[in-house]
């Protein structure tokens, strides 16, 4: 594998993770507004991430499908972590950034895992599958 191909694959992976985190942050807004988890939002988030992966990040369908599923999983985990941090911030009178910094990633991941129900996990898995399907089936545009 050449250095250029290795860099391209690494850049695609970082892009998928960053898009997943951005989608998780957007997903957090209606979650906090409604004050309950909204796991069904994994479906539209997954579809959008699948389209983004295939159209902008990775043109080959197999790589785009894997990256789209990874980005959707990242969004699902990140929204749980942000929601846990927001609950900690609200109950302790901290700001969100202070709660994120004080709690740390391991505590936020543990709280996310404890808060996830089997039906939530099913929604997340369906969102990942839809993301992979959207990335696999969409043909990139051939505009000049």
URWONOR-V850022 format. One record per helix or strand of 2 or more residues. SS is the DSSP state (a for helix, b for strand). FROM is the first residue (numbers start at 0). TO is the last residue. If there is no record, write none. Layout:
BEGIN
ss=SS from=FROM to=TO
ss=SS from=FROM to=TO
END
This chain:
BEGIN
ss=a from=2 to=33
ss=a from=40 to=56
ss=a from=60 to=91
ss=a from=95 to=114
ss=a from=117 to=136
END
